[in-house]
Amino acid sequence: MGGVVSATQNLAGALAARHEVEIVALRKVRDASYFALDSRVTVRSLTDLRPHSPAYDGDDPLAHEFPLRYPYPEGEKKPVVSRLAEKRLLAYLAGTDADVVVSSNPRITTLLATASGRYLKVAQEHSMPGIYPASVRKILFGESYPRLDAITVLTPEERTSLSGLVPDVQGRIHVMPNCIPDPGGRLSEGSSKVVVAAGVFKPHKNFDGLIDAFATVAARHPDWRLRIYGSGPEESALRRRIQERGLYNHVHLMGPAFPVTAEFAKGSVFVLPSLREPFGNVTVEAMTRRLPVVALDCDHGPRNILTHGEDGLLVPPGDTEALAQAVIDLIEDDDRRRAMAEKARRTSERYGPGPSADRFEAILTLAAAARELPGAADCTVLAGGDLQVRLRPRQQAGAVPDGLSLLCRDVQGRNDPVTLSFVGGTAIVPRRGTLAEGTWELVVVSDQGPEKVLRAGHCDAGHLVAPDWEPGPEGLHVLLPHAEEDGRLRVRSRVRAEHAEVTRLEVGEDSVLVECRFWGAGTVAAGDVVTAVNRGDRGRELSFPVVRAEGTRFRFETPLDTLVAEHAGEEQIWDVWVRPGTAGRARVGMLLTDILHPYKVFRYPRPVRRRPVVRTAGAGRPQGRRFLRAARGDLAVAVREQTGVEIRPYYTTAAQLAFKTVAV
């Protein structure tokens, strides 16, 4: 008896006027639904748990076992969705002849995403994915969403939020408000002195705040009453609050009502006090009965339904006094209340079956069109560093269609997308001035709007193995295409106004020799400074001179004893920079390469240096591995130990040269 069930059945009915629609339920526990269902919609129950039913599945041992793939909530002692239901759902998904399968539950979505069917796969998010348990978010965001054709959310704000959480799929996220048909029946006349509210009695619904607000209303208008419909775990606490505030003659918990809209028609004002509301079906349901709405302007359903001052009033979340005053304003102004009520009824029509079916069909049309786009591309680094992206035609199509663009999208969302044109199925991404620093995914977009994230065909970065590029004042720009583990095509862009590229690193007995080429407007001369900055304490720096420089080439040496002398604790990390002349500093690293992760490939010798450390016996246990403790009576004795420090030259994940020192 929740909003998801109601919205699912409503949309099924709206679509049934144009399509064959079936609802697949994982479990059946009642003879009839709480909500009316269009007779044209068929229902398939995968498990039947009604003891009186001839198809009762409770005797099957699997009906009492936890599922294997369905991500079950932690701490549950008894499975609501059983292994039996899971097996039957997987069998259904493998064998259905449906054109589209829609999941209305994030846990079911994880199974739909991996199903082998060729139908369109759509997930409807009725809540806020960002607040799902971490275990569910990990599967949804990393594995499930990228396999879907479309994901629907309830509001534009949630589309923005989810796009930020999962940038890879932002082009497949669509806004789809819940379908709320006009149930028919009596409309409110706006003359009763009754305020109504409804919902599950849980903390985020904030009915305790509404009760507090109505204490102010009742003090001003003692002849008005508040009726709250619903039930839930907070019911006892709400009844105590009513008693404590002395509102037992003014506030009444009415229990669940079916249909609740018939009860709404008895009121004159509807209040939604929720602190969090992805959409708020009851808001539209109340509006169908010609009621103005007072709602907290919470995240973020109400503001997408109501127009403040026209069909309702929005008040700041948590402001009990503002909530009370908004209700009082409507109580005391009959003309305004009735005018808002008429506009509220007209607003509710936007969420009726016709407009809802139109919206959903438009989403499916885009998803189907996106499937027809080329899905893979070959990517080649040209001699000058520009990137050539050549689409692979779909096997059935035989040729790449016209009217396509290449959309480059920063996977972290830090930079605006970049759009380039395909000519004959080929697009060129210039090395300079196109993609900012970051990792970019490549998307093919049709001029009609649909888009598809490209998968990697052949990636050729051979021209980055030993490029003959000459450093210049414009700095270093490198585009490196690669395939992610799941096959998606991405480009790593490195942009440095100034950069020192390591060309040789040699670990000697007493020092590490590093040779570089400098890219940028500055120059590096003998005597300039190379610094190693302590990552844990940026105020600590070690300095080494440039010992030789010729043109853009220079070298420096890092004495091992200097690193050892500064070592403390278990390990230290020092990031290496060069200061060319009087200019700022530039990173020293390895970017001009076809190797995506230099830290995985380039492994250098790790010399170990011994150093003497003076300790005082009796003054606390030292950190060293060996310590000769000696004491004569009350005398503390200074002793000397030898401790080892290993020096590890390496490249960070950002390809910057660093030295790690580790106690051994």
Secondary structure as UniProt FT lines:
FT   HELIX           3..16
FT   TURN            17..18
FT   STRAND          22..25
FT   TURN            39..40
FT   STRAND          42..45
FT   TURN            51..52
FT   TURN            54..55
FT   TURN            58..59
FT   HELIX           61..64
FT   TURN            74..75
FT   HELIX           83..95
FT   STRAND          100..103
FT   HELIX           106..114
FT   STRAND          120..124
FT   HELIX           129..131
FT   HELIX           134..139
FT   HELIX           140..144
FT   HELIX           145..147
FT   STRAND          150..153
FT   HELIX           156..165
FT   HELIX           167..172
FT   STRAND          173..175
FT   STRAND          194..198
FT   HELIX           203..205
FT   HELIX           207..220
FT   TURN            222..223
FT   STRAND          225..229
FT   TURN            233..234
FT   HELIX           235..244
FT   TURN            245..246
FT   TURN            248..250
FT   STRAND          251..255
FT   TURN            258..259
FT   HELIX           260..264
FT   TURN            265..266
FT   STRAND          269..272
FT   STRAND          276..277
FT   HELIX           281..288
FT   TURN            289..290
FT   STRAND          293..296
FT   STRAND          299..300
FT   HELIX           302..305
FT   TURN            309..311
FT   STRAND          312..315
FT   TURN            317..318
FT   HELIX           320..332
FT   HELIX           334..348
FT   HELIX           349..351
FT   HELIX           353..371
FT   STRAND          376..381
FT   TURN            383..384
FT   STRAND          387..392
FT   TURN            395..397
FT   STRAND          404..410
FT   TURN            411..412
FT   STRAND          418..421
FT   TURN            424..425
FT   STRAND          426..429
FT   STRAND          438..446
FT   TURN            447..448
FT   STRAND          451..453
FT   STRAND          455..460
FT   HELIX           462..464
FT   TURN            473..474
FT   STRAND          476..483
FT   TURN            485..486
FT   STRAND          488..496
FT   STRAND          499..507
FT   STRAND          511..519
FT   TURN            526..527
FT   STRAND          529..534
FT   TURN            538..539
FT   STRAND          541..550
FT   TURN            551..552
FT   STRAND          553..559
FT   HELIX           560..565
FT   STRAND          571..579
FT   TURN            581..582
FT   STRAND          586..589
FT   HELIX           598..601
FT   STRAND          608..616
FT   TURN            617..618
FT   STRAND          631..632
FT   TURN            633..634
FT   STRAND          635..636
FT   STRAND          638..651
FT   TURN            653..654
FT   STRAND          656..663
//
